[in-house]
Amino acid sequence: MNTDDARYLAALNERFYRLHADSFSDTRHAPWQGWIRACDRVVPAVREAIGHVGHGEAFDEVGIAKRGEASDGIERIAYGSSSVVRVLDVACGNLRFERFLAARYPHVPFAFDAVDSCVELARLGSGGFTGGDVRFEERDLIGMLLEDPISPHSCEDAYDLAVCFGFMHHVPGFENRLRLLEAMMRATRPEGFVVATFWQFTNDPARAAKARRDHARLARYLGRPIAFEPGDFLLGWQGDEAAVRYCHEADDEEIDRLVAALGRRMPDTRVVDRFKSDGRTGDLNAYIVLKRA
């Protein structure tokens, strides 16, 4: 995708989130089921690599650790110590992943760098958060990808875990999605992990039909012609005729190509897990879990 088209589509999404931050955040409170599988694979390995902390989680009926019960018999480590797990959350939204991680692993000290272009969403999620140190940075992620092919974040080898949930589908163009994955891998230290999701909304037949209707309707009202790529859609929001957001569905074949291309650019990349989870059909997100060897 050419740069002008990518900037135009990114601007559509920026406008959407500015106008609909409240209603969007209202639908984004519950953790994703796929986070459990991904993080239960990653967090113990991170803890082992940077210094072991005792177990002792007590889980409720949906698998989230009960903070009060889990704290019994667990040695808490000061946030300034070398055992802090450093997390980069790319497109953090309303910080619900930070809340999930702190709730599931109450004995693990986290330090979060949460990055997003929508300050309103982050503010909506920041109230009363006590699960670790959070540093929020407002960043135009798409703009940074288009300007800098290496990294949307200034630090390299800095994080134990870098995640990107619910954002890859907003990145226009295969090369830009690859750049984002590469930037996240470079931001992690050796033995660190990257977890990213790709929204595969057409796995739900009802969503697929609505996506096709929305795109046909909304494409007529764009201010300029766009060279859309396979998998690109314009989607509406909650019946608002004026709401429009750009989304791309990366199918399994595209994810294969992304992982292969990333491996050529960064030969120390290892795939440790791939799976599908989430949504009514249980397969609306495709997860990749990568490790930097």
C-alpha positions in Angstrom: 0.0 0.0 0.0 1.3 3.4 -0.9 2.1 5.9 1.9 -0.6 8.4 1.0 -3.3 5.7 1.2 -1.9 4.4 4.5 -1.9 7.9 6.0 -5.5 8.5 4.9 -6.8 5.3 6.4 -4.8 5.9 9.6 -6.4 9.3 9.8 -9.9 7.7 9.5 -9.1 5.5 12.5 -7.7 8.4 14.6 -10.9 10.3 14.0 -13.0 7.3 14.9 -11.3 6.8 18.3 -11.4 10.5 19.2 -15.1 10.6 18.5 -16.0 7.2 20.0 -13.6 6.6 22.8 -16.3 6.3 25.5 -18.5 3.9 23.6 -15.6 1.8 22.4 -14.0 1.6 25.9 -17.4 0.5 27.3 -17.2 -2.6 25.2 -13.6 -3.4 26.1 -13.4 -4.4 29.8 -13.4 -8.2 29.8 -10.0 -10.0 29.2 -9.6 -12.2 26.2 -9.5 -15.9 26.8 -6.5 -16.2 24.5 -4.5 -14.0 26.9 -4.6 -16.8 29.4 -2.9 -19.3 27.1 -0.4 -16.9 25.8 0.6 -15.4 29.1 0.7 -18.7 31.0 3.2 -19.7 28.3 5.2 -16.6 28.4 5.2 -15.2 32.0 6.7 -18.2 33.7 9.5 -18.3 31.1 10.2 -14.6 31.7 10.3 -15.0 35.4 12.7 -17.9 35.1 15.0 -15.9 32.9 15.1 -12.8 35.1 14.9 -14.4 38.6 12.4 -16.9 39.9 9.5 -15.8 42.1 7.4 -18.4 44.0 4.1 -19.6 42.7 0.9 -19.6 44.7 -1.8 -18.4 42.4 -5.4 -19.0 43.4 -7.8 -18.9 40.5 -11.4 -18.1 40.3 -14.0 -19.7 38.0 -12.8 -17.9 34.9 -9.1 -18.5 35.6 -8.1 -15.1 36.9 -5.9 -15.1 40.0 -7.6 -13.9 43.2 -5.2 -11.2 44.5 -6.1 -11.6 48.2 -5.7 -15.4 48.2 -2.7 -15.5 45.9 -0.7 -13.1 48.1 -0.6 -15.6 51.0 2.9 -17.0 51.4 4.3 -15.1 48.4 7.3 -12.9 48.6 6.7 -9.6 46.9 9.6 -8.1 45.1 10.2 -4.3 45.1 9.4 -2.7 41.8 12.8 -1.2 41.6 14.5 -4.6 41.7 16.0 -6.5 38.8 13.1 -8.9 38.9 10.6 -6.4 37.5 9.0 -7.7 34.3 9.2 -5.0 31.7 6.2 -4.9 29.4 5.7 -2.9 26.2 2.0 -2.6 25.2 1.7 -1.3 21.7 -1.7 0.3 21.2 -2.7 -0.2 24.8 -6.2 1.2 24.5 -7.9 1.5 27.9 -5.2 -0.6 29.7 -7.3 -3.7 30.1 -4.3 -5.9 29.4 -2.4 -4.3 32.2 -5.3 -5.0 34.5 -5.5 -8.6 33.4 -1.8 -9.2 33.8 -1.7 -7.7 37.3 -4.8 -9.6 38.3 -3.6 -13.0 37.0 -0.1 -12.6 38.4 -0.5 -10.5 41.6 2.9 -11.7 42.9 4.8 -10.5 39.8 6.0 -6.9 39.8 5.4 -5.3 36.4 6.6 -2.1 34.8 4.5 -1.1 31.8 5.3 1.2 28.9 1.8 1.7 27.4 1.8 3.4 24.0 -1.2 4.6 22.1 -2.3 7.6 19.9 -5.6 7.9 21.8 -5.1 9.6 25.1 -8.8 9.5 25.8 -8.9 5.7 25.9 -5.9 5.4 28.2 -7.4 7.9 30.6 -10.6 6.0 30.7 -8.7 2.9 31.8 -6.2 4.4 34.2 -8.4 5.2 37.1 -7.6 3.2 40.2 -5.0 1.0 38.6 -2.6 -0.4 41.2 -1.1 -3.4 39.3 2.3 -1.9 38.7 4.2 1.0 37.4 2.6 2.4 34.2 4.2 4.9 31.9 1.9 6.1 29.1 3.2 7.7 26.0 1.1 9.2 23.3 2.5 8.1 20.0 1.3 8.2 16.4 2.2 4.6 15.8 1.2 4.4 12.1 3.0 7.7 11.4 6.1 6.4 13.1 6.0 3.2 11.1 5.7 5.1 7.9 8.6 7.4 8.8 10.9 4.9 10.5 11.1 1.4 9.1 12.8 0.1 12.2 11.0 1.0 15.4 7.9 2.8 16.6 9.5 2.9 20.0 12.9 4.3 20.8 14.2 1.5 23.0 15.8 -1.7 21.8 16.5 -4.8 23.9 14.6 -3.2 26.7 11.6 -5.4 27.3 10.9 -8.9 28.6 7.5 -8.9 26.8 6.1 -6.8 24.0 2.4 -7.2 23.1 0.0 -5.9 20.4 -3.6 -6.7 20.8 -6.5 -5.4 18.7 -4.3 -3.1 16.6 -2.6 -5.1 13.9 -5.8 -4.9 11.9 -5.6 -1.1 11.9 -2.1 -1.1 10.3 -2.5 -0.5 6.5 -0.2 -2.5 4.2 1.7 -5.8 4.6 5.1 -4.1 4.8 3.9 -1.9 7.6 2.5 -4.8 9.6 5.9 -6.5 9.1 7.7 -3.4 10.3 5.6 -3.3 13.4 6.4 -7.0 14.3 10.1 -6.3 13.6 10.0 -3.2 15.8 8.4 -5.2 18.6 11.0 -8.0 18.3 13.9 -5.5 18.4 12.4 -3.9 21.5 12.6 -7.2 23.4 15.8 -8.4 25.0 17.3 -11.8 24.1 15.0 -14.5 25.5 12.2 -12.0 25.5 8.8 -12.6 23.9 6.4 -10.9 21.5 2.6 -11.7 21.5 0.4 -10.3 18.7 -3.1 -10.9 17.5 -4.7 -10.7 14.1 -8.5 -10.1 14.1 -10.1 -12.6 11.7 -13.6 -11.3 11.9 -14.9 -13.1 8.8 -14.7 -16.4 10.7 -18.0 -15.3 12.1 -20.5 -15.5 9.2 -22.7 -12.8 10.6 -19.7 -10.4 11.1 -18.5 -11.3 7.6 -21.8 -10.4 6.0 -22.0 -7.1 7.9 -18.4 -6.3 7.0 -19.1 -6.6 3.3 -22.2 -4.4 3.7 -20.4 -1.8 5.7 -17.5 -1.6 3.2 -19.7 -1.3 0.2 -21.7 1.5 1.9 -18.8 3.4 3.5 -16.4 3.3 0.5 -18.7 5.5 -1.5 -18.2 8.3 1.0 -14.5 8.5 1.1 -12.9 11.7 0.1 -10.5 10.1 -2.3 -10.0 6.8 -4.1 -8.0 4.2 -2.2 -6.2 1.2 -3.6 -7.5 -1.3 -1.1 -5.7 -4.6 -0.7 -7.2 -8.1 -0.2 -8.6 -8.3 3.4 -9.1 -4.5 3.7 -12.5 -3.3 5.0 -14.2 -0.2 6.1 -16.4 -1.0 9.1 -19.1 0.9 10.9 -19.8 1.2 14.6 -22.9 0.5 16.7 -25.4 1.7 14.0 -23.8 5.2 13.7 -24.1 5.9 10.0 -21.2 8.4 10.1 -18.7 6.2 12.0 -16.0 4.6 9.9 -12.8 2.7 10.7 -10.3 0.9 8.6 -9.7 -2.8 9.4 -7.6 -5.4 7.7 -8.1 -9.1 8.1 -4.9 -11.1 7.9 -5.7 -14.6 7.0 -3.5 -17.6 8.0 -1.6 -17.5 4.7 -0.7 -13.8 5.3 0.4 -14.5 8.9 2.6 -17.3 7.5 4.2 -14.8 5.2 4.7 -12.3 8.0 6.4 -14.8 10.2 8.6 -16.0 7.4 9.6 -12.5 6.4 10.3 -11.6 10.0 12.5 -14.6 10.3 14.6 -13.5 7.3 15.0 -10.0 8.8 15.7 -11.3 12.3 17.0 -14.9 12.2 16.9 -15.1 16.1 13.1 -15.1 15.9 11.4 -18.3 17.1 7.7 -19.2 16.9 6.7 -20.8 20.3 3.0 -20.9 19.8 0.2 -20.1 17.3 -3.5 -20.6 18.0 -6.9 -19.1 17.7 -9.2 -17.9 20.4 -11.8 -15.3 21.5 -15.2 -14.1 20.4 -18.4 -16.0 20.1 -17.0 -18.5 17.7 -13.8 -19.0 19.7 -11.6 -18.2 16.7 -11.9 -14.5 16.0 -8.3 -13.7 16.9 -5.2 -15.5 15.5 -2.3 -15.4 18.0 1.4 -15.6 17.4 3.8 -16.0 20.3 7.4 -15.3 19.3 10.6 -15.5 21.2 13.9 -13.7 20.6 16.6 -16.3 20.9 
